[in-house]
Amino acid sequence: MILIEGLLGWLKYSAINNEFYNSITQVRNAAEKFIRNINMIPTRQ
């Protein structure tokens, strides 16, 4: 698997699945929060 595919799968699992967002801005904010978190603690939780 290409590394970016793994990261995108992790993002989907952690921040996107089973959530309803009213706007693309909310999706973007969730993705940015995910990136901030993995930069602080870079292991799958």
C-alpha positions in Angstrom: 0.0 0.0 0.0 1.2 3.5 -0.8 1.9 5.5 2.4 -0.6 8.2 1.6 -3.3 5.6 1.1 -2.6 4.4 4.7 -2.8 7.9 6.0 -6.0 8.7 4.2 -7.5 5.4 5.5 -6.5 6.4 9.0 -8.0 9.8 8.6 -11.3 8.3 7.3 -11.4 5.8 10.2 -10.5 8.4 12.8 -12.2 11.6 11.8 -14.7 11.1 9.0 -16.6 7.8 9.4 -19.9 7.8 11.3 -19.9 11.6 11.5 -22.2 14.1 9.7 -20.8 17.4 8.8 -23.0 20.3 7.7 -20.3 21.9 5.5 -17.0 21.2 3.8 -15.4 23.6 6.3 -16.3 21.2 9.1 -14.8 18.3 7.2 -11.6 20.3 6.7 -11.5 21.3 10.4 -11.8 17.6 11.4 -9.0 16.7 9.0 -6.8 19.5 10.3 -7.4 18.4 13.9 -6.5 14.8 12.9 -3.2 16.0 11.4 -2.4 18.1 14.5 -3.0 15.1 16.7 -0.9 12.7 14.7 1.9 15.3 14.6 1.9 15.2 18.4 1.3 11.5 18.9 2.2 9.7 15.6 0.8 6.2 16.4 -2.6 4.7 15.6 -4.9 5.0 18.5 
